[in-house]
Amino acid sequence: MNNGMPVILGEFGCLVHSKDSVSRHNYFEAIIKEAVSYGICPIFWDNGEELDRNNLTWRHPDVDEALVSIHD
């Protein structure tokens, strides 16, 4: 039901315990696409494992690709 209220998907993320980059990419892509399909704004959360804030680079390129894949 649309009551004219904006909805966001507060922080979502995936801790880096596994080197299974395919599953991590699929997880991020699925969360983002599903949220956007419902008009929900997804907000990515990072504890420093994904984004190197000192060098402004991604530590794991698959995350970057998944986060922008909905715009392709």
C-alpha positions as CSV (number, residue, x, y, z in Angstrom):
1,M,0.0,0.0,0.0
2,N,1.4,3.4,-0.9
3,N,0.7,6.0,1.8
4,G,3.0,8.6,0.3
5,M,5.7,7.8,2.9
6,P,9.3,7.2,1.7
7,V,10.9,3.9,2.7
8,I,14.6,3.1,3.0
9,L,16.3,-0.2,3.6
10,G,18.5,1.0,6.5
11,E,22.0,-0.5,6.6
12,F,22.7,-3.8,4.8
13,G,25.9,-5.5,4.2
14,C,27.8,-8.8,4.3
15,L,30.8,-9.5,6.5
16,V,33.9,-10.7,4.8
17,H,34.5,-14.1,6.3
18,S,34.4,-16.1,3.1
19,K,36.4,-15.6,0.0
20,D,33.3,-16.7,-2.0
21,S,33.0,-13.5,-4.1
22,V,30.3,-14.9,-6.4
23,S,27.9,-15.5,-3.5
24,R,28.7,-12.0,-2.0
25,H,28.1,-10.3,-5.4
26,N,24.8,-12.2,-5.8
27,Y,23.7,-11.3,-2.3
28,F,24.3,-7.6,-2.8
29,E,22.8,-7.6,-6.3
30,A,19.7,-9.4,-5.1
31,I,19.1,-7.1,-2.1
32,I,19.5,-4.0,-4.2
33,K,17.3,-5.1,-7.1
34,E,14.5,-6.3,-4.8
35,A,14.6,-3.1,-2.8
36,V,14.5,-0.9,-5.9
37,S,11.7,-3.0,-7.4
38,Y,9.5,-1.9,-4.5
39,G,10.7,1.7,-4.6
40,I,12.8,1.3,-1.5
41,C,16.1,3.2,-1.2
42,P,18.8,0.7,-0.2
43,I,21.7,2.1,1.9
44,F,24.9,0.1,2.0
45,W,26.7,-0.4,5.3
46,D,30.4,-0.9,5.6
47,N,32.6,-1.4,8.7
48,G,35.8,-0.7,6.7
49,E,36.0,-4.2,5.2
50,E,34.7,-3.2,1.8
51,L,35.8,0.4,1.3
52,D,39.3,1.7,1.9
53,R,38.4,5.3,3.0
54,N,42.1,6.4,3.1
55,N,42.6,5.6,-0.6
56,L,39.0,5.9,-1.7
57,T,39.0,2.5,-3.3
58,W,37.1,-0.7,-3.0
59,R,38.9,-3.6,-1.3
60,H,36.7,-6.1,-3.2
61,P,35.7,-5.0,-6.7
62,D,32.8,-7.5,-6.8
63,V,31.0,-5.3,-4.2
64,D,31.4,-2.2,-6.3
65,E,30.1,-4.0,-9.4
66,A,27.0,-5.4,-7.5
67,L,26.2,-2.0,-6.0
68,V,26.0,-0.3,-9.3
69,S,24.6,-3.2,-11.3
70,I,21.0,-2.0,-11.1
71,H,21.9,0.9,-13.3
72,D,23.1,-1.2,-16.1
